[in-house]
Amino acid sequence: LAFSFSLSKLIVFLILTLTHFSEHPQRTNIGYICATSSYLISHQSYLVKAASTIFLLVLSNVFMTLAWYGHLKFQHLKFFQKAGLAGLILASWFIAFFEYCLMVPANKIGYKENGGPFTLLQLKVIQEVITLVVFTIFTLVLFKNEELKWNHFVGFLFLILAVYFIRK
């Protein structure tokens, strides 16, 4: 849990830094970056909302990934063998309920109109990046026969660029 929160702080810091420097490209010297970091840290309510949003999105995506793909990994278990398609759908809905319990508050906290740091488009792009990161980790850890190739890394780079341009 502490690792995830630190990771979400890092992601927030990177997103905020990219946003700030995309808006002010002439301010990229190290002194300015340090001053900006101090400023960002001092505005904790903004950072807390951003970190909370990202943290909740990460957790919700863990549940979403388990709901969508967990049955493929755990199909050797008797429950999944006997459940049939309808049983798998119901089990997935049950798991997805917890995804929604985290996703809805994440969007509510993070949405700019509710005092959060992100617009609706920004929330969606951040959500998609998190989805692919969580899915990739899930795939590499649980499905050892999958491997990342160069085209996957190019796709991830484009997603990072999407976050950059959406925040601009």
Buried (B, 14 or more C-beta within 10 A) or exposed (E): EEEEBEBBBEBBBEBBBBBBBEEEEEEEEEEBBEEBBEEBEEEEEBBBBBBBBBBBBBBBBBBBBBBBBBBEBEEEEEEBEEBEEEBBEEBBEEBBEBBEEBBEBBBBBBBEEEEBBBBEEBBEBBBBBBBBBBBBEBBEEBEEEEEEEEEEEEEBEEBEEBBBEBBE
